[in-house]
Amino acid sequence: MTRTQIRSEVKDRTDDDEISNTAIDNWITFVDNDIIKKNNGKWTFQEDEAPFNTVIGDGSYSLSSVAANIKERGTLRDEDGELTELSYHQFYAKHSDYPDADETGIPHEYTIYEDTILLYPIPSEVRTITLPYKKDMSDWSGDNDTPFIPKEHQEIYILGCKWRYKVKEEGESDNDTLIAKKDYEDALSLLVVDDKPNRTINVLRK
């Protein structure tokens, strides 16, 4: 369900075509924040892994080309295990002549500075390195973007917007507002329940 579809559905269900897209977008942000805070901020659908292949003789890789919408990064790993992450200053204090050094091999250290991943030593063979990360669930502002929660639960956005609409029109204590609030909170609780059986890994090891 895209942002445009959510806006249209909210207008249909409230029978109010005069609601501004800005108002609906603000309510969508409200729901985003509710989801992010729920479940102690830990969701399996927020976790992902992005593999990329090294190139022989190239130690520099674009982070944004590896994965988009990154909120939090884990430790890079390859088939032999985790690589050691160094700060940018530690990396260059230890490898001051990088990338001009002649040393090549299987990367075992790295640093990430702004949008660049630097591997040391410079790869001497093609290997797959995996970046575990958490998605930024609020980063879907485009009209054709979709929420990060599972498709079968995206009704939450409609219910949340409908509740906030009722608050605006009828007030917090109106009976219809309270019913809309319960529908929304029940849907949010079901999202938590359905996520628990999927919690078999934690890509950030946290």
C-alpha positions as CSV (number, residue, x, y, z in Angstrom):
1,M,0.0,0.0,0.0
2,T,1.6,3.2,-1.1
3,R,1.4,6.6,0.6
4,T,-0.9,7.8,-2.1
5,Q,-3.2,4.8,-1.6
6,I,-3.3,5.3,2.1
7,R,-4.3,9.0,1.6
8,S,-7.1,7.9,-0.7
9,E,-8.4,5.2,1.6
10,V,-8.4,7.5,4.6
11,K,-10.5,10.0,2.7
12,D,-12.9,7.2,1.6
13,R,-13.4,5.7,5.1
14,T,-13.9,9.1,6.7
15,D,-16.1,10.2,3.8
16,D,-14.2,13.5,3.8
17,D,-12.5,14.4,0.5
18,E,-11.4,17.8,2.0
19,I,-8.7,16.3,4.3
20,S,-5.4,17.7,3.2
21,N,-2.6,15.3,2.3
22,T,-0.4,17.2,4.8
23,A,-2.8,16.3,7.6
24,I,-2.8,12.7,6.6
25,D,1.0,12.6,6.2
26,N,1.2,14.0,9.8
27,W,-1.0,11.2,11.0
28,I,1.1,8.7,9.1
29,T,4.2,10.0,10.9
30,F,2.3,9.6,14.2
31,V,1.7,5.9,13.4
32,D,5.3,5.5,12.3
33,N,6.5,6.8,15.7
34,D,4.0,4.5,17.5
35,I,5.3,1.4,15.6
36,I,8.9,2.4,16.2
37,K,8.4,2.7,19.9
38,K,6.3,-0.4,20.2
39,N,7.9,-3.8,21.0
40,N,10.8,-2.1,22.6
41,G,11.8,-0.8,19.2
42,K,12.8,-4.2,18.0
43,W,11.1,-5.7,14.9
44,T,12.3,-8.6,12.7
45,F,11.0,-6.8,9.6
46,Q,13.2,-3.9,10.5
47,E,16.3,-6.1,10.3
48,D,18.0,-7.0,7.1
49,E,21.3,-8.1,5.5
50,A,23.0,-6.7,2.4
51,P,25.7,-8.8,0.7
52,F,28.2,-7.3,-1.7
53,N,31.1,-8.8,-3.6
54,T,34.6,-7.4,-3.3
55,V,36.5,-6.5,-6.4
56,I,40.2,-7.5,-6.8
57,G,42.4,-4.5,-6.2
58,D,39.6,-2.3,-5.0
59,G,39.3,-1.5,-1.2
60,S,36.7,1.2,-1.5
61,Y,32.9,0.6,-1.7
62,S,29.9,2.9,-1.5
63,L,27.7,2.3,1.5
64,S,24.6,3.6,-0.1
65,S,25.1,1.3,-3.0
66,V,25.2,-1.7,-0.6
67,A,22.1,-0.8,1.3
68,A,19.6,2.1,1.5
69,N,17.5,3.4,4.5
70,I,20.1,2.4,7.1
71,K,19.2,3.4,10.6
72,E,21.8,1.3,12.4
73,R,24.7,-0.9,11.2
74,G,26.0,-4.2,12.5
75,T,29.5,-5.6,11.9
76,L,30.6,-6.6,8.5
77,R,31.3,-10.4,8.1
78,D,32.4,-12.8,5.4
79,E,32.4,-16.6,5.2
80,D,35.1,-16.8,7.9
81,G,33.4,-14.6,10.4
82,E,33.2,-10.9,11.5
83,L,35.7,-8.3,10.3
84,T,37.2,-5.9,12.8
85,E,35.7,-2.4,12.6
86,L,38.1,0.6,13.3
87,S,37.3,4.2,13.6
88,Y,38.4,6.4,10.7
89,H,41.3,7.8,12.7
90,Q,42.3,4.3,14.1
91,F,42.2,3.0,10.5
92,Y,44.6,5.6,9.1
93,A,46.8,5.6,12.2
94,K,47.4,1.9,11.7
95,H,47.5,2.0,7.8
96,S,48.9,5.5,7.1
97,D,49.8,4.7,3.5
98,Y,46.4,3.2,2.6
99,P,45.4,2.7,-0.2
100,D,48.9,3.1,-1.7
101,A,50.3,0.2,0.2
102,D,51.2,-2.9,-1.9
103,E,49.7,-5.2,0.7
104,T,46.7,-7.2,-0.6
105,G,44.9,-10.2,0.8
106,I,41.6,-11.2,2.4
107,P,40.1,-8.2,4.2
108,H,39.9,-8.5,8.0
109,E,39.6,-4.8,9.0
110,Y,37.5,-1.9,7.8
111,T,36.3,1.5,8.5
112,I,33.2,3.4,7.3
113,Y,33.5,7.1,6.8
114,E,30.5,9.0,5.5
115,D,29.3,6.9,2.5
116,T,32.5,4.9,2.0
117,I,33.5,1.5,3.2
118,L,37.3,1.0,3.2
119,L,38.6,-2.6,3.5
120,Y,42.0,-3.7,4.6
121,P,44.0,-5.3,3.1
122,I,42.9,-4.5,-0.4
123,P,41.1,-7.6,-1.7
124,S,43.2,-10.1,-3.6
125,E,40.2,-12.2,-4.5
126,V,36.5,-11.9,-4.9
127,R,34.6,-12.6,-1.7
128,T,31.1,-11.9,-0.4
129,I,30.9,-9.6,2.5
130,T,27.6,-9.1,4.3
131,L,26.4,-5.9,6.0
132,P,23.7,-6.5,8.7
133,Y,21.6,-3.4,9.4
134,K,18.4,-2.0,10.7
135,K,16.1,-0.1,8.3
136,D,15.0,3.4,9.0
137,M,11.2,2.7,9.1
138,S,10.3,6.4,8.8
139,D,12.1,6.9,5.6
140,W,9.3,6.4,3.1
141,S,8.1,9.9,2.3
142,G,7.6,9.5,-1.5
143,D,4.1,9.2,-2.9
144,N,4.8,5.7,-4.3
145,D,6.8,4.5,-1.2
146,T,5.4,1.8,1.0
147,P,5.6,1.2,4.8
148,F,8.3,-1.2,6.0
149,I,5.8,-3.3,8.0
150,P,4.5,-6.5,6.5
151,K,1.8,-6.0,3.8
152,E,-0.8,-7.9,5.8
153,H,-0.5,-5.3,8.6
154,Q,-0.5,-2.1,6.7
155,E,-4.1,-1.5,7.5
156,I,-2.7,-0.1,10.7
157,Y,-2.0,3.1,8.9
158,I,-5.6,3.5,7.8
159,L,-6.9,2.8,11.3
160,G,-4.4,5.1,12.9
161,C,-5.3,8.0,10.5
162,K,-9.0,7.4,11.1
163,W,-8.5,7.6,14.8
164,R,-6.5,10.8,14.6
165,Y,-9.2,12.2,12.2
166,K,-11.9,11.4,14.8
167,V,-9.8,13.1,17.5
168,K,-9.7,16.2,15.4
169,E,-13.4,16.2,14.5
170,E,-15.0,14.8,17.6
171,G,-12.5,15.1,20.4
172,E,-10.6,12.5,22.5
173,S,-13.6,11.3,24.6
174,D,-16.2,10.9,21.9
175,N,-17.5,7.3,21.7
176,D,-16.7,7.0,18.0
177,T,-13.2,8.2,18.7
178,L,-12.7,5.7,21.4
179,I,-13.9,2.9,19.1
180,A,-11.5,4.0,16.4
181,K,-8.7,4.1,19.0
182,K,-9.4,0.6,20.1
183,D,-9.4,-0.7,16.5
184,Y,-6.0,0.9,16.0
185,E,-4.5,-0.3,19.2
186,D,-5.8,-3.9,18.6
187,A,-4.2,-3.9,15.1
188,L,-0.9,-2.6,16.6
189,S,-1.0,-5.4,19.3
190,L,-1.6,-8.0,16.5
191,L,1.5,-6.7,14.7
192,V,3.5,-7.5,17.9
193,V,2.0,-10.9,18.3
194,D,2.7,-11.9,14.7
195,D,6.2,-10.6,14.8
196,K,7.3,-12.8,17.8
197,P,7.3,-16.2,16.0
198,N,9.6,-14.7,13.3
199,R,12.2,-13.6,15.9
200,T,14.8,-16.3,15.1
201,I,17.7,-14.1,14.3
202,N,19.1,-10.7,15.4
203,V,21.3,-9.4,12.6
204,L,22.9,-6.8,14.8
205,R,23.7,-9.3,17.6
206,K,21.9,-7.1,20.1
